[in-house]
């Protein structure tokens, strides 16, 4: 899947900053968008998860 040049540039920058592959980042962004608009239930993090405290 390809996007407009400005979106591709922003995606590449986000991937670099988040230390994710392009596919991982797209999956995360789509999941978060779907959750925020109510199309998916919100995924609650466990208290002992690896991401605790990194909001």
Backbone as ProteinMPNN parsed JSONL, in Angstrom:
{"seq_chain_A": "XXXXXXXXXXXXXXXXXXXXXXXXXXXXXXXXXXXXXXXXXXXXXXXXXXXXXXX", "coords_chain_A": {"N_chain_A": [[0.845, -1.16, 0.0], [0.592, 2.15, -0.866], [0.976, 5.638, -0.106], [0.194, 9.171, -0.365], [2.946, 11.435, -0.988], [3.496, 13.196, 1.212], [2.301, 11.873, 3.358], [3.707, 9.465, 3.332], [6.255, 10.411, 4.024], [5.78, 11.397, 6.622], [5.013, 9.014, 7.85], [7.379, 7.506, 7.619], [9.055, 9.021, 9.302], [7.699, 8.737, 11.759], [7.953, 5.959, 12.106], [10.712, 5.735, 12.428], [11.113, 7.211, 14.815], [9.498, 5.757, 16.594], [10.637, 3.311, 16.51], [9.665, 1.185, 14.898], [8.55, -1.094, 12.356], [7.35, -0.24, 9.081], [4.954, -1.604, 8.457], [4.147, -2.452, 11.044], [3.673, 0.029, 12.288], [1.577, 1.074, 10.708], [-0.416, -0.82, 11.297], [-0.761, -0.31, 14.076], [-1.585, 2.41, 14.041], [-3.982, 2.278, 12.561], [-5.476, 0.529, 14.187], [-5.663, 2.098, 16.558], [-7.113, 4.295, 15.591], [-9.511, 3.051, 14.818], [-10.352, 2.118, 17.328], [-10.643, 4.572, 18.711], [-12.799, 5.713, 17.402], [-14.807, 4.002, 17.988], [-15.162, 1.656, 16.535], [-13.814, -0.617, 17.181], [-13.433, -2.426, 20.239], [-11.883, -0.819, 23.037], [-8.568, -1.551, 23.811], [-7.471, -2.593, 26.799], [-4.579, -2.061, 28.778], [-2.616, -4.339, 30.65], [-1.775, -4.062, 34.127], [0.835, -4.84, 34.64], [2.158, -4.608, 32.23], [4.622, -4.235, 29.575], [4.574, -1.646, 28.63], [3.88, 0.01, 30.652], [3.766, 3.119, 32.251], [4.858, 4.531, 30.139], [3.454, 6.4, 28.691]], "CA_chain_A": [[0.0, 0.0, 0.0], [1.357, 3.395, -0.904], [0.234, 6.836, 0.233], [0.755, 10.398, -0.928], [4.319, 11.68, -0.541], [3.557, 13.792, 2.544], [1.958, 10.833, 4.328], [4.843, 8.534, 3.36], [7.337, 11.057, 4.776], [5.381, 11.404, 8.028], [5.046, 7.628, 8.288], [8.783, 7.135, 7.776], [9.545, 9.703, 10.495], [7.083, 8.078, 12.913], [8.577, 4.639, 12.235], [12.059, 5.946, 12.973], [10.995, 7.64, 16.209], [8.858, 4.715, 17.394], [11.411, 2.069, 16.338], [8.731, 0.197, 14.362], [8.548, -1.243, 10.904], [6.246, 0.462, 8.425], [3.738, -2.407, 8.635], [3.748, -2.379, 12.459], [3.134, 1.359, 12.556], [0.27, 1.178, 10.052], [-1.357, -1.62, 12.1], [-1.035, 0.409, 15.323], [-2.338, 3.63, 13.744], [-5.337, 1.903, 12.162], [-6.161, 0.0, 15.378], [-5.977, 3.208, 17.451], [-8.175, 5.077, 14.968], [-10.742, 2.269, 14.926], [-10.749, 2.134, 18.74], [-11.061, 5.911, 19.116], [-14.088, 6.005, 16.794], [-15.781, 3.025, 18.448], [-15.318, 0.508, 15.648], [-13.217, -1.728, 17.921], [-13.373, -2.152, 21.679], [-10.587, -0.293, 23.477], [-7.697, -2.584, 24.376], [-6.903, -2.165, 28.077], [-3.266, -2.615, 29.097], [-2.473, -4.936, 31.97], [-0.945, -3.235, 35.001], [2.218, -5.282, 34.574], [2.62, -4.668, 30.859], [5.906, -3.605, 29.259], [4.406, -0.251, 28.3], [3.439, 0.755, 31.824], [4.542, 4.31, 32.551], [5.491, 5.121, 28.966], [2.414, 7.102, 27.938]], "C_chain_A": [[0.897, 1.231, 0.0], [0.422, 4.571, -0.652], [0.841, 8.026, -0.502], [2.125, 10.657, -0.299], [4.402, 12.254, 0.871], [3.23, 12.77, 3.632], [3.098, 9.827, 4.445], [5.993, 9.115, 4.182], [7.02, 11.062, 6.27], [5.431, 9.994, 8.607], [6.481, 7.16, 8.517], [9.379, 7.764, 9.03], [8.985, 9.047, 11.76], [7.713, 6.707, 13.15], [9.961, 4.752, 12.856], [11.993, 6.293, 14.464], [10.447, 6.538, 17.112], [9.597, 3.376, 17.33], [10.494, 0.915, 15.916], [8.962, 0.053, 12.869], [7.349, -0.473, 10.362], [4.937, -0.289, 8.645], [3.235, -2.372, 10.077], [3.071, -1.05, 12.761], [1.745, 1.52, 11.933], [-0.773, 0.394, 10.835], [-1.752, -0.885, 13.376], [-1.919, 1.63, 15.05], [-3.782, 3.309, 13.369], [-6.117, 1.377, 13.36], [-6.573, 1.142, 16.305], [-7.104, 4.073, 16.89], [-9.506, 4.345, 15.106], [-11.257, 2.223, 16.363], [-11.307, 3.499, 19.129], [-12.418, 6.296, 18.528], [-15.14, 4.929, 17.085], [-16.0, 1.831, 17.539], [-14.712, -0.768, 16.23], [-13.289, -1.401, 19.407], [-11.967, -1.695, 22.058], [-9.822, -1.401, 24.172], [-7.079, -2.039, 25.647], [-5.561, -2.834, 28.3], [-3.3, -3.228, 30.488], [-1.574, -4.045, 32.811], [0.522, -3.607, 34.925], [2.789, -5.314, 33.171], [3.94, -3.922, 30.678], [5.78, -2.118, 29.004], [3.976, 0.604, 29.48], [4.371, 1.948, 32.074], [5.176, 4.97, 31.348], [4.503, 5.882, 28.098], [2.919, 8.365, 27.297]], "O_chain_A": [[1.845, 1.325, 0.78], [-0.771, 4.507, -0.949], [1.866, 7.903, -1.172], [2.423, 10.159, 0.786], [5.269, 11.858, 1.65], [3.823, 12.803, 4.71], [3.42, 9.385, 5.548], [6.633, 8.396, 4.949], [7.888, 10.765, 7.092], [5.854, 9.812, 9.749], [6.761, 6.486, 9.509], [10.132, 7.107, 9.749], [9.72, 8.828, 12.723], [7.977, 6.342, 14.296], [10.332, 3.949, 13.713], [12.734, 5.731, 15.271], [10.876, 6.398, 18.257], [9.225, 2.423, 18.016], [10.536, -0.174, 16.487], [9.493, 0.947, 12.211], [6.445, -0.104, 11.112], [3.922, 0.319, 8.983], [2.03, -2.274, 10.309], [2.026, -1.008, 13.41], [0.838, 2.05, 12.575], [-1.892, 0.872, 11.024], [-2.931, -0.836, 13.728], [-2.9, 1.852, 15.76], [-4.704, 3.994, 13.812], [-7.284, 1.726, 13.542], [-7.704, 1.163, 16.791], [-7.961, 4.534, 17.644], [-10.514, 4.949, 15.47], [-12.465, 2.283, 16.591], [-12.333, 3.577, 19.804], [-13.119, 7.129, 19.104], [-16.226, 4.94, 16.506], [-16.939, 1.064, 17.751], [-15.062, -1.872, 15.813], [-13.214, -0.235, 19.793], [-10.982, -2.137, 21.465], [-10.366, -2.106, 25.022], [-6.256, -1.125, 25.595], [-5.407, -4.029, 28.047], [-3.939, -2.695, 31.395], [-0.71, -3.35, 32.277], [1.379, -2.748, 35.133], [3.801, -5.974, 32.933], [4.325, -3.096, 31.504], [6.76, -1.386, 29.141], [3.732, 1.8, 29.321], [5.594, 1.805, 32.105], [5.97, 5.896, 31.515], [4.702, 5.995, 26.888], [2.158, 9.064, 26.628]]}, "name": "protein", "num_of_chains": 1, "seq": "XXXXXXXXXXXXXXXXXXXXXXXXXXXXXXXXXXXXXXXXXXXXXXXXXXXXXXX"}
